[in-house]
């Protein structure tokens, strides 16, 4: 490339554009609103699905823009290293491909660890939001078998052979510190934030 500074500006603009799309894709709804949709309180499901598809597309566009921007920047750095190596200005650093490979491996390990940390905390937040819905709206956990099993997995509540969904759900409620509601206490009316 004849003018690396122009490519660097294009790369940075691509990164800014990607950041914009990624930020836009995650900042449309609050977690409480999402939980209302999950638990089938009165929401516009068509609108929800359209926004969901839009968010997924924005994530893809943002990721592609960031990948292109950072890829161009890495390419420019590799070109600079080659030029230094060819001119003899870089002594004692002949294995720069090894350094790049180790850096990429370290980045993958860090990404995997951060992904585990995010999964742990998202589970904690989900449980807290479920506690809010059960306390505030009397949501009957036992009406949704898959939700009971997911909460039990997240909270590490052991299932016993004699457990029914009701008894397992009651133990989960007890672990969360939420009283078991009387039958018919579920409220699916409008919710105030």
PyMOL commands that set and color helices and strands:
alter all, ss='L'
color gray80, all
select helices_A, chain A and resi 4-26+31-38+45-87+96-137+141-143+145-155+165-176
alter helices_A, ss='H'
color red, helices_A
deselect
rebuild
show_as cartoon
